[in-house]
Amino acid sequence: MIDARAARANPEDYRRRLARKGAADTFDAWLAADEHWRSVVPRVDELRARTKLKGKPTPEQLEELRGVKEELQAAEGELGAAEAERDALLTQLPNPPADDIPDGDSDEDAEEIRRWGELPELGEPKEHTEIGRFELERAARLSGARFGYFVGDTALLALAVHRYALDVVVREGFLPVLPPVLVREEAMYGTGFFPTDRSNIYALPEDELYLTGTSEVALAGLHMGEILDELPLRYAGYSVNFRREAGAAGKDTRGMFRVHQFSKVEMFAFCEPRVSADEHERLLAIEEQILQGLGLPYRVVNVAAGDLGAPAAKKYDCEGWFAFQQRYRELTSTSNTTDFQARRLQIRHRTGDGKSLEPVHTLNGTAVTDRATLAILENFQGDVPDVLRQYGAPGHVQR
């Protein structure tokens, strides 16, 4: 959540930044609710003080006390309602975007930073489903649309891609983790996926658990409610992830690009606020290192303010080239969520004097997903990068 004290002190700056995410009206509503709550607090305090009588009360004092208690009961009810409204609006406010990102609300508004790699010259490139073995029809009979099997050489290639990425991030100082993929509601709220992204999350109502769409949720929750004495802390989670893709009807229906279930290696970092911008660049550099190691052409874009998720203040996407589609598509992303998640999850660290506490900054970055396998198939038409051979990948994918 946002820093309420800072927002009260500088509302115009917060309104300006939140307007870039389309949240100016919500911010104004929160300010009004917060002001209402703060105006009721002294009245409640004053009435509570009047209920504390010294010595034996006189009949007149008892009569007055009854009136004060009735007034206090009404004021406390008003205070509770005001607090609930304030807190509900606070959970709806996204992290204010950084100033060094472009305006806009779609991927077309992103700012291209750089490109790497030569685009393959292919006469008639085939789609990944024509090269690798993906059982889509059988998966549809089993699970419905947007599911698929990776089979044979294609499965070995996918596993090798993830194992390669894990090796890279471990060498970079990230601790490998196999996290839970079922979490409680407070973890979804704490990381900022609730309430805004609830429609994309699979729920198990009977158990009050949710399937995560990224191991970011579990890695962020690893230290929820804790005071961290040593920073930075860096983790790399491998998990199977689930997303309903509720807003993607009719979008990317071909192949395995946009599916409900996929595997991913995710980087996650806890750090001091003063170094989070540098940590963000570090995560991006690792993502690029992995893509370059696989030989995949890509471009880096600075995502537009209105296209950011609620937790992110700044996000880079690495978009890989897909030869069949003849365009760049998102392969990885890395976000600086500053103190937004840490405030919700109550994760703090000791400041330089060792006496005071402040929220840490959290950052996440995709090391690799199954989409990298699709890009390898389309760009190299079945040939496999040499770097993956040591992880059990075939030299050439056979259907």
Buried (B, 14 or more C-beta within 10 A) or exposed (E): BBBBEEBEEEBEEBBBBBBBBEBBEBBBBBBEBBEBBEEBEEBBEEBBEBEEEEEEEEEEEEEBBEEBBEBBEEBBEBBEBBBEBBBEBBBBBBBBBBEEBBEBBEBEBBBEEEBEBEEBEBEEBBBBBBBBBBBBEEBEEEEEEBBBBBBBBBBBBBBBBBBBBBBBBEEBEBEEBEBBBBBEBBBBBBBBBBEBBBEBBBBEEEEEBBBBBBBBBBBBBBBBEBEBEEBBBBBBBBBEBBBBBEEEEEEBEEBBBBBBBBBBBBBBBBBBBEBBBEBBEBBBEBBBBBBEBBBBBBBBBBBBBBBBBBBBBBBBBBBBBBBBBEEBBBBBBBBBBBBBBBBBBEBBBBEEEEEEEBBBBBBBBBBBBBBBBBBBBBBBBBBBBEBBEEBEBBEEBEE
